[in-house]
Amino acid sequence: MGANRRYGQEERAVAPPREGGGVRHVWVSLSRYESDAYPGLVIEWRRESQGWVARVAFVPGKEGEGTLVEQWVSASRLRPAGPRPSAG
């Protein structure tokens, strides 16, 4: 995706699927702040004119408090599952 200009780190976005879909666990960042990332599940992928997008199910809010949301999210807003992304 490119280097993070502020911290000099390489950004790791979720790679779109090669063949046959690709259900996987991800972190969903709806804003530019990593501290606002929510655990989610990729349901399906599609290619649009701007690039890859994923249909993702996630629960925004603190520690799972909230309502289940299902929406299309740009692949650049997704990170592979693992430890919660750090705030800074």
Secondary structure, 3 states (H helix, E strand, C coil): CCECCCCCCECCCCCCCCCCCCCEEEEEECCCCHHHEEEEEEEEEEEECCEEEEEEEECCCHHHCCCCEEEEEEHHHEEECCCCCCCC
